């Protein structure tokens, strides 16, 4: 028989990770500093991976010459239009699939069949359908954004607590009022989570579409720099894409704070 | 003034698939009175309330409501839910205004929201989110939302069962006062017999499944004078428990059998 004699050991800590902003910044700065040090010391061949300082210089030159804005503005317009169209149709279809039995099975069958197709593989088809101009690029983006939005929205609608809908019915709210006041707000967290996924997909498809038959746009610029072995500008384009992704993520974060303040 | 409806339940039965939940229920909820439905777990109390409130279609029989509806009534048959069913993305005032905002002018809506928040002691919490409130306060919001539509009949489905005992006692007194003041017909489902004798003018005891009316007891005393220690009410509560005890034990055994 064993005997216990002493203070009760504490066993309840851990499993509560916290964000530390300084650690995130320090990691990024550390990686860039190491990269710069390796390039300056000749450990990293700058022909293939230019030093951060060279990339910054190239970025500055592109900004001053107006070249960066020429490409970035074209990309931003495509991204905004393509993502918005795909999102609006996706939310509409997701709500329809989530709310009406008549559309549920046919809609989900189509989504399940078409969603797994890599959208990049459809770019040549869209060029045949919509021409080499803006139409094919916007269609690629919209098509790529549409399916995940349908899935996120329909999932959000499916997860609306039935009790809340029943409450709305018991108060005599119309079908439209229940959708507007209960279903949509309850599905909003899922829809906004979907935005995070679709914005990333949209940037990937944007670059891919711009690499095929575009004169302007960050994707076209990166491809052109690569063809010329101009790795400074190539990396500068990639940095711009990274910043674009961060900016989009920040905007979605603000939207979440604005519309989902009740969850805080 | 009693402005409530008379709800007449005539030969109502209901089955879920092959399971008969209710059979041959006939009752009358009188205007301005509180009818309490009690019975063992699974006897169909909430099913009957759902049928009385038009949320569930009976497989047999009919429910009729007859009476004058006040001109400012926006929803004659109004529920209060056990789980409060508040919209977490709306503030307290927003939840109370849920139905009013589409049916009244902005000024009338604000005035009515302010009135029921004051009535239920929620004025200072008007801008709070539901997550910031205790269970008792959330149920007050549920009551305020129901009273805001000036119902002719209130249907309460175990409104206090999710709350702790102290909050339950406090809210029970407030319920009695609010129901008396509103004068609406009330149908109240509970498994708590103390609540039944404190609130009911008519206490309907249902048998175990399939639920049938086993007894209807009348308590002709004003709600305002009923205290928890009143010997007559304590005796009535014990009488109710004797009626239900055997059925409750069998229902519990059946539940264990189903679970295993």
Interface residues (C-beta under 8 A of the other chain):
Chain A: X163 X164 X166 X167 X168 X169 X170 X171 X172 X173 X177 X181 X182 X185 X186 X188 X260 X262 X263
Chain B: X53 X55 X74 X75 X77 X78 X79 X81 X83 X85 X87 X88 X89 X90 X98 X99 X102 X129 X131 X145 X149
